[in-house]
Amino acid sequence: MRIPGAVGLVTGGASGLGEGTARLIVERGGKVGILDLPSSQGRALAAELGENAVFVPADVSDEGQVEKAVAQVADRFGRIDVCVNAAGISPAARVLSRKGELHSLDTFRRTVEINLVGTFDVLRHAVAAMSRNEPGVDGERGLIVNVASVAALEGQAGQAAYSASKGGIVALTLPLARDLAHWGIRVMTVCPGIMDTAMLAGTDAKRRAALVDLNVFPKRLGRPADFAQLVASFMENELINGEVVRLDAATRL
Ligand SMILES: NC(=O)c1ccc[n+]([C@@H]2O[C@H](COP(=O)([O-])OP(=O)(O)OC[C@H]3O[C@@H](n4cnc5c(N)ncnc54)[C@H](O)[C@@H]3O)[C@@H](O)[C@H]2O)c1
């Protein structure tokens, strides 16, 4: 898939990894639909990126809003070629805290609803739009990139809900690639390590330094541009499919 002229739909596109991806797609000659919460910076980002970007406010855990938002992007730009599911939340709580408090079931459900069910809902509408694309080289019609986490593989204390939601995304990868082969749609999953985004806001300097130290090489936090570059590689390399890729400087939590 060539990036110039490609149409992306990026959830969580107003901040962090999603924002980096939206910027890269437009900078390299593509178009992008930024799906994020109404309260996000999505409108300002789309205005900054210009006519090749549109903001479609939606909560990924709301079926009606998702259907409408995906349709808005397909209507505005005539197609969807790549869907990057970066919307997510990462609450932290132990199943039984040291004070003896139980993990809230609502928090667990909400995390799975947004991170896992929301990802699936967006991608199912996106692949329906992709199925209408004229097939390109080797019959390719589209690409899905889902965002899990190293916490899907090595979850820490306090990450039960987050790890469960991200583990589901990892497990989805191969069956989705198999389901969508008929349509020429590839499916990839990224497991980022520690990335310098709003998700890390509130982490003090000492803790940040400790997180950086876990990286084998390079000794720095990941950046949105690192993630966006990986998405670009997936777009351009049509043999890569059905795989889970760590983007983590060899960190092991
Ligand atoms: N930052 C990290 O260290 C890290 C590591 C591994 C995985 N991830 C994953 O990367 C993805 C992107 O996170 P980020 O680091 O860029 O964080 P971020 O907070 O900068 O961006 C997340 C975006 O998702 C949006 N969002 C949250 N809930 C939503 C909902 N219900 N509907 C629509 N949009 C919603 C937010 O408004 C925000 O713009 C997330 O799935 C996160 O779990 C992040």
The ligand as a Gaussian input file, in Angstrom:
#p B3LYP/6-31G(d) Opt

LIG

0 1
 N        2.006000       5.272000      26.299000
 C        2.419000       4.031000      26.528000
 O        3.423000       3.824000      27.231000
 C        1.701000       2.857000      25.892000
 C        2.310000       1.609000      26.004000
 C        1.666000       0.522000      25.445000
 C        0.456000       0.668000      24.805000
 N       -0.117000       1.898000      24.721000
 C       -1.399000       1.981000      24.036000
 O       -1.294000       2.901000      22.981000
 C       -2.574000       3.445000      22.695000
 C       -2.437000       4.954000      22.565000
 O       -2.118000       5.473000      23.839000
 P       -1.230000       6.781000      24.040000
 O       -0.043000       6.395000      24.813000
 O       -1.079000       7.474000      22.730000
 O       -2.173000       7.593000      25.052000
 P       -2.952000       8.973000      24.903000
 O       -3.691000       9.105000      26.180000
 O       -2.004000      10.038000      24.485000
 O       -3.980000       8.711000      23.696000
 C       -5.109000       7.910000      23.847000
 C       -6.243000       8.579000      23.093000
 O       -7.375000       7.699000      23.153000
 C       -8.512000       8.515000      23.327000
 N       -9.594000       7.755000      23.941000
 C       -9.655000       7.254000      25.203000
 N      -10.834000       6.657000      25.412000
 C      -11.539000       6.786000      24.254000
 C      -12.836000       6.386000      23.849000
 N      -13.659000       5.732000      24.685000
 N      -13.243000       6.673000      22.589000
 C      -12.423000       7.342000      21.742000
 N      -11.178000       7.739000      22.069000
 C      -10.753000       7.474000      23.309000
 C       -8.063000       9.655000      24.227000
 O       -8.938000      10.769000      24.156000
 C       -6.679000       9.935000      23.686000
 O       -6.701000      10.923000      22.680000
 C       -3.501000       2.992000      23.818000
 O       -4.284000       1.916000      23.374000
 C       -2.526000       2.516000      24.888000
 O       -3.099000       1.530000      25.706000
 C        0.482000       3.001000      25.252000

